[in-house]
Amino acid sequence: MKILILGAGKMGTFLTDCLCMKHEVALFDTDPNQLRFVFRTQRFTQLDEIRNFEPEICINAVTLKYTINAFETVLPYLPTICILSDIASVKTGLQAFYEKTGRRYVSTHPMFGPTFANLADLSTQNAIIIAESDHLGKAFFKDFYGSLKLNIFEYTFDEHDETIAYSLSIPFVSSLVFAAVMKQQAAPGTTFKRHLAVANGLLSEDDYLLSEILFNPHTAEQIEAIKSQMTLLQDIVEKKDTARMQQFLKKVRRNIQ
């Protein structure tokens, strides 16, 4: 298959490396310096090169903020048979955009960052494929993600953003708040070191990726839930209320069973 990838960032180059062994791949970026270390792949910096390439699928790997703009820029240069594809971590607005174009599309979310994940073994990592996607596009990504040994889930557009707000925003926010109160002081606690390792791993990810996750429209309600429980816990601690603390711990244990 002839595959065009937009954006030579970390995820764009990772996808290029994975796909170029079995497919004819071209990577497009307006900055030629981004393409210096790309191999076994055609490197495009001009839109006319896209037209001549005639891709069968166009995978948009640019930052979420520019995803739709990037699509709109290249659409006039794509053949009508080309399937549009995104890997955005938040899907808000994309369904409406796809339907407006009238083109076939497949939307997915590889739920790992190439900075932090162990790319030699992705069997513990996950990917989501959006249910409304074109069946041929879904088949392509099921095969591709399956070859990476990713665990594949299927959600609608709305279910995706709600699930991501719960499964990523809560731990992201918790880790960021933990890191925000850190100071340059040695701490011997084992639990502390585990939390610190998680925070370091999170903060090794790209800033734009972290922002995309946290700007999910469902994140604010998850933060409100965290604030509510923090207020409750603070009140219990300040009052040294043993009975309420035991009730709180029982509830927490039930939640994670």
C-alpha positions as a Python dict, from the first residue, in 0.01 Angstrom:
ca = {
    (1, 'M'): (0, 0, 0),
    (2, 'K'): (114, 357, -71),
    (3, 'I'): (110, 545, 260),
    (4, 'L'): (161, 915, 319),
    (5, 'I'): (247, 1027, 672),
    (6, 'L'): (209, 1393, 767),
    (7, 'G'): (452, 1527, 1025),
    (8, 'A'): (805, 1406, 1096),
    (9, 'G'): (778, 1430, 1473),
    (10, 'K'): (842, 1141, 1710),
    (11, 'M'): (523, 953, 1631),
    (12, 'G'): (537, 1030, 1260),
    (13, 'T'): (891, 893, 1226),
    (14, 'F'): (803, 595, 1446),
    (15, 'L'): (512, 504, 1216),
    (16, 'T'): (737, 553, 915),
    (17, 'D'): (997, 314, 1054),
    (18, 'C'): (733, 51, 1131),
    (19, 'L'): (547, 72, 799),
    (20, 'C'): (826, 121, 545),
    (21, 'M'): (936, -243, 553),
    (22, 'K'): (607, -370, 408),
    (23, 'H'): (467, -64, 231),
    (24, 'E'): (570, 221, 4),
    (25, 'V'): (587, 513, 245),
    (26, 'A'): (635, 887, 202),
    (27, 'L'): (685, 1129, 491),
    (28, 'F'): (582, 1493, 445),
    (29, 'D'): (710, 1781, 656),
    (30, 'T'): (759, 2146, 565),
    (31, 'D'): (1086, 2148, 761),
    (32, 'P'): (1351, 1953, 565),
    (33, 'N'): (1569, 1924, 877),
    (34, 'Q'): (1305, 1697, 1029),
    (35, 'L'): (1357, 1450, 747),
    (36, 'R'): (1736, 1414, 773),
    (37, 'F'): (1741, 1076, 947),
    (38, 'V'): (1451, 906, 770),
    (39, 'F'): (1544, 595, 573),
    (40, 'R'): (1372, 360, 327),
    (41, 'T'): (1111, 633, 281),
    (42, 'Q'): (1040, 907, 30),
    (43, 'R'): (1088, 1249, 188),
    (44, 'F'): (850, 1525, 78),
    (45, 'T'): (857, 1896, 155),
    (46, 'Q'): (642, 2015, -137),
    (47, 'L'): (269, 1957, -183),
    (48, 'D'): (305, 1870, -552),
    (49, 'E'): (514, 1569, -447),
    (50, 'I'): (208, 1437, -264),
    (51, 'R'): (-4, 1463, -580),
    (52, 'N'): (252, 1269, -781),
    (53, 'F'): (283, 1002, -511),
    (54, 'E'): (-94, 925, -517),
    (55, 'P'): (-123, 775, -167),
    (56, 'E'): (-392, 523, -79),
    (57, 'I'): (-397, 626, 287),
    (58, 'C'): (-287, 951, 452),
    (59, 'I'): (-193, 921, 821),
    (60, 'N'): (-194, 1259, 994),
    (61, 'A'): (65, 1256, 1275),
    (62, 'V'): (98, 1630, 1338),
    (63, 'T'): (22, 1790, 1674),
    (64, 'L'): (-348, 1783, 1762),
    (65, 'K'): (-372, 2161, 1742),
    (66, 'Y'): (-285, 2146, 1371),
    (67, 'T'): (-448, 1815, 1271),
    (68, 'I'): (-745, 1957, 1083),
    (69, 'N'): (-537, 2238, 928),
    (70, 'A'): (-288, 1980, 799),
    (71, 'F'): (-570, 1777, 643),
    (72, 'E'): (-718, 2086, 478),
    (73, 'T'): (-378, 2176, 334),
    (74, 'V'): (-315, 1839, 167),
    (75, 'L'): (-673, 1746, 68),
    (76, 'P'): (-652, 1909, -277),
    (77, 'Y'): (-343, 1698, -350),
    (78, 'L'): (-489, 1362, -246),
    (79, 'P'): (-667, 1125, -485),
    (80, 'T'): (-1034, 1066, -408),
    (81, 'I'): (-965, 703, -319),
    (82, 'C'): (-721, 803, -42),
    (83, 'I'): (-839, 712, 308),
    (84, 'L'): (-786, 988, 563),
    (85, 'S'): (-645, 881, 898),
    (86, 'D'): (-553, 1047, 1226),
    (87, 'I'): (-388, 924, 1545),
    (88, 'A'): (-507, 1212, 1764),
    (89, 'S'): (-529, 1157, 2139),
    (90, 'V'): (-848, 1367, 2155),
    (91, 'K'): (-1112, 1323, 1884),
    (92, 'T'): (-1329, 1629, 1946),
    (93, 'G'): (-1429, 1788, 1613),
    (94, 'L'): (-1276, 1519, 1394),
    (95, 'Q'): (-1595, 1326, 1321),
    (96, 'A'): (-1766, 1642, 1194),
    (97, 'F'): (-1460, 1725, 984),
    (98, 'Y'): (-1448, 1380, 826),
    (99, 'E'): (-1819, 1381, 747),
    (100, 'K'): (-1786, 1725, 587),
    (101, 'T'): (-1515, 1599, 351),
    (102, 'G'): (-1726, 1305, 236),
    (103, 'R'): (-1413, 1091, 221),
    (104, 'R'): (-1340, 752, 373),
    (105, 'Y'): (-1154, 776, 701),
    (106, 'V'): (-1011, 573, 986),
    (107, 'S'): (-939, 727, 1324),
    (108, 'T'): (-715, 552, 1576),
    (109, 'H'): (-519, 627, 1891),
    (110, 'P'): (-194, 441, 1967),
    (111, 'M'): (-192, 488, 2344),
    (112, 'F'): (181, 512, 2403),
    (113, 'G'): (451, 767, 2342),
    (114, 'P'): (762, 666, 2148),
    (115, 'T'): (971, 861, 2400),
    (116, 'F'): (879, 655, 2706),
    (117, 'A'): (742, 325, 2578),
    (118, 'N'): (965, 21, 2529),
    (119, 'L'): (941, 4, 2151),
    (120, 'A'): (1106, -338, 2148),
    (121, 'D'): (807, -482, 2335),
    (122, 'L'): (469, -309, 2301),
    (123, 'S'): (266, -609, 2423),
    (124, 'T'): (165, -419, 2738),
    (125, 'Q'): (55, -112, 2538),
    (126, 'N'): (-285, -37, 2386),
    (127, 'A'): (-442, 114, 2077),
    (128, 'I'): (-797, 231, 2010),
    (129, 'I'): (-973, 214, 1674),
    (130, 'I'): (-1282, 432, 1629),
    (131, 'A'): (-1593, 230, 1550),
    (132, 'E'): (-1733, 472, 1292),
    (133, 'S'): (-1424, 432, 1072),
    (134, 'D'): (-1423, 282, 722),
    (135, 'H'): (-1406, -98, 736),
    (136, 'L'): (-1100, -121, 509),
    (137, 'G'): (-921, 138, 717),
    (138, 'K'): (-1006, -51, 1034),
    (139, 'A'): (-878, -374, 881),
    (140, 'F'): (-548, -204, 791),
    (141, 'F'): (-487, -75, 1144),
    (142, 'K'): (-600, -397, 1311),
    (143, 'D'): (-336, -576, 1107),
    (144, 'F'): (-72, -308, 1171),
    (145, 'Y'): (-135, -271, 1544),
    (146, 'G'): (-162, -648, 1574),
    (147, 'S'): (184, -682, 1419),
    (148, 'L'): (314, -454, 1698),
    (149, 'K'): (141, -681, 1951),
    (150, 'L'): (-68, -391, 2083),
    (151, 'N'): (-390, -464, 2268),
    (152, 'I'): (-668, -327, 2045),
    (153, 'F'): (-993, -171, 2166),
    (154, 'E'): (-1281, -29, 1965),
    (155, 'Y'): (-1479, 276, 2080),
    (156, 'T'): (-1702, 537, 1921),
    (157, 'F'): (-1572, 892, 1893),
    (158, 'D'): (-1760, 999, 2207),
    (159, 'E'): (-1664, 687, 2403),
    (160, 'H'): (-1300, 745, 2314),
    (161, 'D'): (-1278, 1094, 2462),
    (162, 'E'): (-1471, 995, 2775),
    (163, 'T'): (-1250, 690, 2827),
    (164, 'I'): (-928, 883, 2769),
    (165, 'A'): (-1033, 1150, 3018),
    (166, 'Y'): (-1079, 876, 3277),
    (167, 'S'): (-787, 646, 3198),
    (168, 'L'): (-522, 909, 3118),
    (169, 'S'): (-629, 1243, 3260),
    (170, 'I'): (-672, 1114, 3617),
    (171, 'P'): (-322, 958, 3644),
    (172, 'F'): (-166, 1245, 3446),
    (173, 'V'): (-315, 1509, 3675),
    (174, 'S'): (-230, 1310, 3988),
    (175, 'S'): (132, 1267, 3878),
    (176, 'L'): (168, 1632, 3781),
    (177, 'V'): (31, 1751, 4116),
    (178, 'F'): (268, 1509, 4293),
    (179, 'A'): (563, 1646, 4094),
    (180, 'A'): (451, 2006, 4147),
    (181, 'V'): (503, 1982, 4525),
    (182, 'M'): (842, 1810, 4503),
    (183, 'K'): (1156, 1980, 4629),
    (184, 'Q'): (1527, 1900, 4617),
    (185, 'Q'): (1529, 1674, 4919),
    (186, 'A'): (1625, 1308, 4959),
    (187, 'A'): (1331, 1084, 5050),
    (188, 'P'): (1398, 721, 5149),
    (189, 'G'): (1038, 596, 5116),
    (190, 'T'): (978, 310, 4869),
    (191, 'T'): (632, 435, 4777),
    (192, 'F'): (773, 782, 4720),
    (193, 'K'): (1036, 645, 4481),
    (194, 'R'): (770, 456, 4285),
    (195, 'H'): (560, 767, 4246),
    (196, 'L'): (868, 963, 4147),
    (197, 'A'): (952, 710, 3876),
    (198, 'V'): (600, 738, 3735),
    (199, 'A'): (623, 1119, 3736),
    (200, 'N'): (964, 1112, 3565),
    (201, 'G'): (830, 878, 3300),
    (202, 'L'): (530, 1099, 3237),
    (203, 'L'): (739, 1414, 3211),
    (204, 'S'): (973, 1252, 2962),
    (205, 'E'): (687, 1262, 2713),
    (206, 'D'): (645, 1545, 2465),
    (207, 'D'): (484, 1859, 2611),
    (208, 'Y'): (238, 1879, 2324),
    (209, 'L'): (126, 1520, 2385),
    (210, 'L'): (65, 1591, 2753),
    (211, 'S'): (-127, 1905, 2666),
    (212, 'E'): (-343, 1721, 2413),
    (213, 'I'): (-447, 1466, 2674),
    (214, 'L'): (-521, 1725, 2939),
    (215, 'F'): (-715, 1954, 2704),
    (216, 'N'): (-970, 1677, 2646),
    (217, 'P'): (-1309, 1843, 2708),
    (218, 'H'): (-1392, 1573, 2965),
    (219, 'T'): (-1077, 1633, 3173),
    (220, 'A'): (-1219, 1920, 3378),
    (221, 'E'): (-1487, 1700, 3534),
    (222, 'Q'): (-1223, 1444, 3630),
    (223, 'I'): (-1017, 1718, 3797),
    (224, 'E'): (-1329, 1826, 3988),
    (225, 'A'): (-1368, 1469, 4115),
    (226, 'I'): (-1004, 1468, 4230),
    (227, 'K'): (-1048, 1805, 4404),
    (228, 'S'): (-1361, 1681, 4579),
    (229, 'Q'): (-1181, 1376, 4720),
    (230, 'M'): (-877, 1586, 4817),
    (231, 'T'): (-1103, 1824, 5009),
    (232, 'L'): (-1266, 1532, 5186),
    (233, 'L'): (-931, 1373, 5273),
    (234, 'Q'): (-791, 1707, 5393),
    (235, 'D'): (-1086, 1751, 5627),
    (236, 'I'): (-1042, 1399, 5768),
    (237, 'V'): (-668, 1457, 5825),
    (238, 'E'): (-710, 1800, 5983),
    (239, 'K'): (-970, 1665, 6225),
    (240, 'K'): (-778, 1342, 6286),
    (241, 'D'): (-1107, 1159, 6244),
    (242, 'T'): (-1016, 790, 6270),
    (243, 'A'): (-1365, 660, 6200),
    (244, 'R'): (-1403, 862, 5880),
    (245, 'M'): (-1051, 768, 5771),
    (246, 'Q'): (-1138, 399, 5803),
    (247, 'Q'): (-1455, 455, 5600),
    (248, 'F'): (-1255, 642, 5338),
    (249, 'L'): (-993, 366, 5310),
    (250, 'K'): (-1263, 97, 5280),
    (251, 'K'): (-1425, 289, 4995),
    (252, 'V'): (-1090, 337, 4819),
    (253, 'R'): (-1008, -34, 4845),
    (254, 'R'): (-1346, -125, 4697),
    (255, 'N'): (-1282, 113, 4407),
    (256, 'I'): (-960, -58, 4302),
    (257, 'Q'): (-1063, -421, 4352),
}
